[in-house]
Amino acid sequence: MESIQFDALNSFVTLARTQRMADTTARLAVSRQTVARHLDYLTELFGAPVITREGHRYTLTESGSRVLQQAETLLQLSDALVGSYNHSSTIVDGLEQTRYHNTRGHDYRSQQHPLWRLWQDGVPLLKDAYQAWKAADFEYESPAAQPIKPYLNQYRKTELGWFCSHVGEKSAYARWFGWEWAKSAVGTATRNDPGGPDFDRFASKPYEPVITQGVCRLDHHYVQLETRPDGSFDSVCYQRLILPFLLPDGSPILATVAAITERIEITDFTVPQGASMPPELLMDDVTILKENRPLV
């Protein structure tokens, strides 16, 4: 069996994510000729082109769509083995604590918490979201779910991975990145998130068990996101609730409701000095339902 060139897979996956050659060459620090050579190699290896060009945009072919997920899995395994990012995940009393640290110095940390923490020290927005979800009986189009839709992001699982199908105009995502930019994420793969593929692995890791088991999940997060052209980053802390829903046709989707807040708890971790967020971003006082009472 012929060995696979991981540099070629990296070029392929990156171009599939960005859909633009200039973005791919900049991210990988290689020439256009190198990426083209890698694509020619994969075309020969798989017996068909994996990416086609349409104007300035590059899109997956049928062959490319079939191999993309396997290519991403191979790269993740390679990354873990050679140490291009460090990942650790531990389970304590059935709850997960996760950390990613990549070579660019970005830190991603999360800790899962029991749902009763919503009423102990959770932010009002997440209490309201949970109560609305419970009253909706999993039905996304239920009237009970309508009040939380402006605050949530919706994701659907496809054979190509997780895709964003809705961004709420009042969501933490829109508040952080700005509404005009955030709404352009609808219809795109989560692997194309501006936080990059490492952040996508970190953020979407709990999606599969939540949608498979049909249970909701509460996590506290600290992340460092590259937000400026010079590669510098900003820190953001937030609590996030993941909620499974069903569409009218019975197909499952995920909704995430996040609240930007400095009220996070992650074992053996303290938010670094200087990582405080602008007050206008914080969502500690956002409420939807009056007095956080259960819907009837």
N, C-alpha and C positions, 0 to 999 in steps of 0.2 A: 504494500500500500504506500502511495506517495505521501511524503511528509508535507505539512501545510506551513506556508510562510505566515507567521503571525503578523508581520508588518503589513502584508497584503490584506489580511482580515481587518486590521485596524483601520487601514485606508477605506476599505469597503464600508465598515460599520459607521465610521465618522461621516463619510459622504452621504450615507443613507439617512443619518440623523440631521445633518445640516442642509442637505439638498443643494449646496452651493460649493463649487470648487475653491473659491477664494477663502471661504470660512474653513474648509477642510485643510488646505495647505497651511493656513495661519495657525490652526489649532495643533497640527502635527509637526509644524516646522519642517516641511518637505516641499519639493517643487511639484508643479503640475505634472511634469514628465514622470516623476516617481509614482504619483497616484495613478496616472494612466497605465504605467507599466504593471502596477499591482492589479488593476482591473483586467488587463490583458491576461495576466497569469491566472486569475480566478475564472475568466471566461474559458480558458483552455482546460483548467482543472475540472470545472463543472459541465463543460460541454455546451454552454450557452451564456450569453451576457447576463451579468447580475444587476447592472445599472444602465439606464438609457438617459440620454440628454434631450431635454425639451426646452429650447431656448437657453436661458441662463440657469435653469433648474434641472437637477438630476433626480430621477425617480427610480424606484425598484422595478425590475422586470419580474415576470412570473417566477423565473429561476431564483432571482435575488430574494423575493418574498419567502420562498421556501427555505432558504438557508440562513436568513438574517438572524433568527432567534438562536440557532445552533452556533453561529459565529459569535454572537454576543456572549453565549455561555462559555465558549472556549476562551474568549478573551478574559472573562471574569476569573476563570480558573487559572489562567496564566498569570493574571495580575496578582492573585492571592499567593501563587507559588513563588514568584520572583520579587514580590514585595513592592510593587508600584503603588499600592495602598495597603494600609493595615486595617483589618477588620476583626472585631471581636464581638461575640454575642453570648450572653449568659442568661440562664433561666433560674430565677429564685422564686420559690413558692408559686410556680406556674406563670410568673410574669417575666417579660423579656427586657434586658438592658443591652443596648447596642452602641457600638462606636465604630466610625470610619475615620481614617486619617490618611490623606493622600500626599503625594510627593510635592504638591504645591503648597502644603502647609495648612490645608483646610481641615477643620475639625467638624465632625457631625456626631452628635450624641443624642440618645433618646432613652427614656425609661417608661415602660408600660406601668400604669397604675390601675388599681381596682376601681370600678365605676362609682363605688360609694365615695371616692375622693371628690367627685363632682359637688357633693353636698358638704364636704368637710372644708375644702379650700379651692374648689373649682371656680372659674369665672362664670358670671351669670349667663353669658351667651351659650356656653356649652350645656349648662343645665337646661336652658330653654330648648336647645336643639335636641337633646335626649328626650325630653318630654313630648316634643312634637313628633319625633320618630316613633315613640311608643304609642302615641295616640293614632298615628297613621297606619298602624298594623302592617308595616313594611311597604305600603302602597305609596309610590312616589307621587302620584297624581291625587292623592287624598287631600281634601281641604285642610286637614290638620297639618300637612307638611308645607303648605304654601308660605307661611310666615318665615321659614328658615331658608328658603331658596335663594334670596339675595345674598346670603352669607356662606353659601357652600359651593364647592367644586364637585363636579360629577365625573366619574371615570367608568369606561367600559373596557372589558377584556376582549381582545381579538387575537387571532393567530400571530399577529405581528407585535403583540405586547399590549400595554395599557395605553388608552387614548383618552384625552380630555374631551368631554362632550358638553360641558357647561362650566362657566366661570361666573360666580355671583358678583354683581357690581359693588357689593358691600363686603366682600370676602377679605380675609387677611391677605390673600394672594394679590387681589386688586389694590389693596391699600399699600402693600410693599412695593409692587412693581409699577403701579399706576394703572388706572382703568383702561386707558387707550391701548396700552401695550398688552395688558393681561387678557383682554377679550380676544386677542389674536391667537391665544393658545388653544382655543376651541378647535377641535378636529385634528390636533397634532399629537404625536406620540409623547409620552412622558419622558422618554429618553432624550427628547430635544429640549427639555426644560433648561432655562438659562443657567441653572446651577450646575449643569453638566451631568455626565453619566454616573459619576460617583454619587452625587446627590440623589439621582433617580433611584439607584440601588438602595440607598438608605431610606428614602421617603416611601417608596412603593413596596418595600419588603413585606409589610404586614397585610397588603391588600389581598393576596391569595387566600390566606387562612380565614380572613374576615368574610370574604364572599363565599367561600366553601362551607364554612360553619354557620353563617347567617347570624353572627353575633357582632355587637359593636365593641369598640376598643378605644381606650383613652391613653394617650402618651404625652409626656412632656419632652420638648425638643430644644436643643441648642445647636445652631448651625452657623457656619461661616460661608457666605455666598460671594462669589466673584461677581462684582457688580459694575466695575469700571474697566475701561480699555487697558489701563496700565497693569491689570492683574491684581490690584488690591481688592480687599474684601470687606464686607460689613457683617457684623454679628446680629443674629436675630434669635429671640427666644419666643416660644409659643407653646400653648397647650392645643392638642388636636384630638378630635373625636372622629372616628371612622364609623360610618353607618351603612349597613346593607339595605338596599331597597329593591323592589320589583316594579318593572314597568307594566303598563296594562296588558302587554302581550305575554307577561310572565318571565321575561328575560331579566337577569339580575344586573344591577349596577351598584357602584359604590359612591357614597357622598362623603366628603371630608369637610368638617367645620373646624376652623382654626381660629384661635384668638391670640394675637400678639400680646405678650405679657412677660414681665420679669418674675412672675410668681411661678417658677418651675422648681422641681426637685428631682435631681439625678444623683444617685448614690456615689459618694467619693468624687464629686465634681463641684467646683465652684465657678460661677461665671467670671471670666477674667476681668480685672479692672479695666475701665475704659471701654467696655463692651455694652454700656447702657444705650438704650434706643431713644430716639426723639419722642417726647411726650405725645406728639400728635399721632404717632403710630400705634400707641398702646390701646388695647381694647378691653381693659379691665371693667369698664362701666357699661359696656354695650348690652342691652337687654332687648328681648323681643316680646315675651309674654309677661303680662302683669303679675308681679309678685312671685314669679317662677312657680306658679301653681300648675298641677297636672291638667292637661286638656281633657274635657269630657264631651 
